[in-house]
C-alpha cells in the first residue's frame, strides 16, 4: 500500500467568520460591572457590588430588533439566586 503524500496546505477555512466576542469589565471602589458583547450587541450585564452581603445581579440588556418602547424588560434587574 503506497503512503499518502504529505502536504503543507492548511485545511480550508470556514466561510462563516467567527463572531467577535468582547468581555468589558468596568470597576471602581463600590462595584464591578461585567459586560458580554457578541457581534457588537450586549448579551449580558452582570453587576457585582463590593458591599459586604450584597449579592450580584444581572441587568437585562435591550433585545436587538425591538424598539426601546416595546422592550419592557430592558434595564430590569434580575437577581442571581444560584451561583455555581
C-alpha positions in Angstrom: 0.0 0.0 0.0 1.6 3.3 -1.0 2.0 6.1 1.5 -0.1 9.2 1.2 1.8 12.3 0.2 2.4 14.9 2.9 1.4 18.4 2.1 1.8 21.7 3.9 -1.5 23.2 2.8 -3.8 24.0 5.7 -7.4 22.8 6.0 -9.9 25.1 4.2 -11.1 27.9 6.4 -14.8 28.2 7.2 -16.7 30.6 5.0 -18.6 31.9 8.0 -16.3 34.0 10.3 -16.3 33.5 14.0 -18.4 36.1 15.8 -16.5 38.9 17.6 -16.8 38.3 21.4 -15.8 41.1 23.8 -15.7 41.0 27.6 -15.8 44.5 29.0 -15.1 45.0 32.8 -15.6 48.3 34.5 -14.7 48.6 38.1 -14.5 51.3 40.8 -14.4 51.2 44.6 -18.0 50.2 45.0 -18.9 48.0 42.1 -17.6 45.7 39.3 -19.6 45.6 36.1 -19.0 42.8 33.5 -20.5 43.1 30.1 -20.5 40.4 27.3 -20.9 41.6 23.8 -21.3 39.4 20.7 -21.1 40.9 17.3 -21.3 44.4 18.9 -24.6 43.6 20.7 -24.7 43.4 24.5 -25.8 39.9 25.6 -25.3 40.1 29.3 -24.6 42.7 32.0 -23.6 41.4 35.5 -23.2 43.8 38.4 -21.0 42.7 41.4 -21.4 45.1 44.3 -18.5 45.3 46.7 -20.7 46.0 49.6 -20.5 43.0 52.1 -23.6 40.9 51.9 -24.9 42.4 48.7 -25.5 39.7 46.0 -24.6 40.1 42.4 -27.3 40.7 39.9 -27.9 40.9 36.1 -29.4 43.8 34.2 -31.5 42.7 31.2 -29.9 44.2 28.0 -32.2 45.6 25.3 -33.1 43.0 22.6 -31.9 43.6 19.1 -34.7 44.3 16.6 -37.1 45.7 19.2 -37.9 49.4 19.7 -36.9 50.7 23.1 -40.6 51.5 24.0 -41.6 47.9 23.0 -38.9 46.2 25.1 -40.4 46.4 28.6 -37.8 44.1 30.2 -34.7 46.1 29.1 -32.9 47.6 32.0 -34.7 45.5 34.6 -32.6 44.0 37.5 -32.6 40.2 37.8 -31.2 38.7 41.0 -29.0 35.7 40.7 -30.3 33.1 43.1 -27.8 30.3 42.4 -24.2 30.8 41.7 -22.0 27.9 40.6 
